[in-house]
Amino acid sequence: MPATFTPKVITANALIEGDVVYLTETETWSRHLREAEILTDEADAQIRLIDASARVDEVVGVYLADIAPGDAGPQPIHFREAFRMRGPSNYAHGKQSEVL
């Protein structure tokens, strides 16, 4: 029996700034997970991943990340994604200096 597909978002790092970004429904990159498009179909997710991976002049390290849909938007399931969403842990700057 095939495994159940877990909802996902497409994430990457912005090419110039290095910030974590998420693909939105409007094909733009956002630095906020709450704005990411939630992908619930495996075939659609793979097609969107291929398209996003081709945008080499904008992002690097494109991949699908597991999420849990929530009232405030997608929520990370894995520690790695929660860590990436908050930004570097060495001192408060960038995302860490913003109110979440």
C-alpha positions as semicolon CSV with decimal commas, in nm:
position;residue;x (nm);y (nm);z (nm)
1;M;0,000;0,000;0,000
2;P;0,148;0,338;-0,098
3;A;0,223;0,589;0,174
4;T;-0,017;0,880;0,223
5;F;0,109;1,203;0,071
6;T;0,198;1,462;0,334
7;P;0,118;1,824;0,236
8;K;0,424;2,015;0,130
9;V;0,559;2,358;0,039
10;I;0,842;2,444;-0,197
11;T;1,132;2,609;-0,023
12;A;1,477;2,731;-0,125
13;N;1,735;2,996;-0,046
14;A;1,734;3,332;-0,224
15;L;2,034;3,342;-0,454
16;I;2,171;3,684;-0,355
17;E;2,065;3,726;0,011
18;G;2,067;3,361;0,114
19;D;1,736;3,401;0,299
20;V;1,496;3,107;0,323
21;V;1,210;3,158;0,078
22;Y;0,885;2,979;-0,003
23;L;0,698;2,959;-0,334
24;T;0,355;3,124;-0,329
25;E;0,046;3,051;-0,538
26;T;0,130;3,354;-0,752
27;E;0,472;3,208;-0,847
28;T;0,663;3,460;-0,634
29;W;0,909;3,387;-0,354
30;S;0,814;3,494;-0,001
31;R;1,028;3,500;0,311
32;H;0,721;3,404;0,517
33;L;0,602;3,044;0,545
34;R;0,245;3,163;0,607
35;E;0,236;3,288;0,245
36;A;0,356;2,961;0,090
37;E;0,134;2,758;-0,139
38;I;0,029;2,430;0,025
39;L;0,066;2,139;-0,217
40;T;-0,165;1,847;-0,148
41;D;-0,123;1,646;-0,469
42;E;0,200;1,451;-0,521
43;A;0,209;1,483;-0,901
44;D;0,138;1,857;-0,885
45;A;0,406;1,899;-0,618
46;Q;0,665;1,726;-0,838
47;I;0,576;1,943;-1,141
48;R;0,592;2,261;-0,931
49;L;0,927;2,147;-0,789
50;I;1,071;2,098;-1,139
51;D;0,949;2,443;-1,244
52;A;1,087;2,609;-0,929
53;S;1,422;2,430;-0,966
54;A;1,462;2,584;-1,311
55;R;1,463;2,936;-1,161
56;V;1,840;2,928;-1,109
57;D;1,873;3,306;-1,142
58;E;1,656;3,354;-0,829
59;V;1,710;3,062;-0,588
60;V;1,931;2,767;-0,494
61;G;1,866;2,446;-0,304
62;V;1,500;2,405;-0,404
63;Y;1,313;2,118;-0,235
64;L;0,975;2,004;-0,101
65;A;0,926;2,041;0,274
66;D;0,660;1,859;0,477
67;I;0,413;2,086;0,653
68;A;0,092;2,067;0,852
69;P;-0,186;2,302;0,739
70;G;-0,295;2,532;1,020
71;D;-0,522;2,829;1,087
72;A;-0,225;3,066;1,058
73;G;-0,096;2,897;0,742
74;P;0,145;2,608;0,695
75;Q;0,334;2,489;1,003
76;P;0,666;2,301;0,986
77;I;0,664;1,936;1,086
78;H;1,038;1,874;1,102
79;F;1,286;2,052;1,330
80;R;1,497;2,155;1,030
81;E;1,211;2,352;0,875
82;A;1,121;2,519;1,206
83;F;1,485;2,623;1,243
84;R;1,507;2,753;0,883
85;M;1,184;2,947;0,926
86;R;1,323;3,136;1,229
87;G;1,663;3,214;1,078
88;P;2,014;3,196;1,225
89;S;2,043;3,131;1,597
90;N;2,368;3,313;1,667
91;Y;2,204;3,652;1,734
92;A;1,876;3,834;1,672
93;H;1,878;3,986;1,324
94;G;1,669;3,953;1,010
95;K;1,372;3,728;1,078
96;Q;1,458;3,692;1,446
97;S;1,428;4,066;1,500
98;E;1,077;4,067;1,349
99;V;0,767;3,991;1,551
100;L;0,632;3,654;1,434
